[in-house]
Amino acid sequence: MTAPEDQEPESAGLVRPYVITNGRGLVDSDQFNLITLVTASEQRRAPTLDPEKRSLLDLCSGGYLSVAEIAGHMGLPIGIVKILLSDLSSDGYLVTRAPAPPAQLVDVSLLQEVLDGLQARFG
C-alpha cells in the first residue's frame, strides 16, 4: 500500500484557467463566436509566447478551424480559448474569417421540375 504522501493528487497536472489567461475575464467583444474561422498568419512567432498560445498557433497553422474546434482539440473551455485568440489576433498572429453564410433554400417546385426532366431524359 502506498503512503498518502506518495500519492499525487488528481489535479496536479491541471492548470487553472485564470492562470492561462493571467486572471483576465472574457472580453465583451463578439469578434469570436463558436463558428468564427481562425488560422495562423504568416507573421513570425515571438519566442516568449505562453505554451498554450504556442499550441494554439501550431494547431491553427494547418488551415482554418472554428473556435469550437480549437477548444475541442485543446481541451480548454470556450471562454479561455476566446481570450487566447483575442490576444493572438491583436498581436497579428492570427487571421480570422466570418463563417460561410447559410445556404438559401431552393424552391421545391424547381427541384421537382429538375427531377422530372432528368427522369424523362434518362428514364
HELIX and SHEET records of a PDB file:
HELIX    1   1 PRO A    4  ASP A    6  5                                   3    
HELIX    2   2 PRO A   17  ILE A   20  1                                   4    
HELIX    3   3 PRO A   51  CYS A   60  1                                  10    
HELIX    4   4 VAL A   67  MET A   74  1                                   8    
HELIX    5   5 ILE A   78  SER A   90  1                                  13    
HELIX    6   6 VAL A  108  PHE A  122  1                                  15    
SHEET    1   A 3 LEU A  65  SER A  66  0                                        
SHEET    2   A 3 LEU A  37  ALA A  40 -1                                        
SHEET    3   A 3 LEU A  94  ARG A  97 -1                                        
END                                                                             
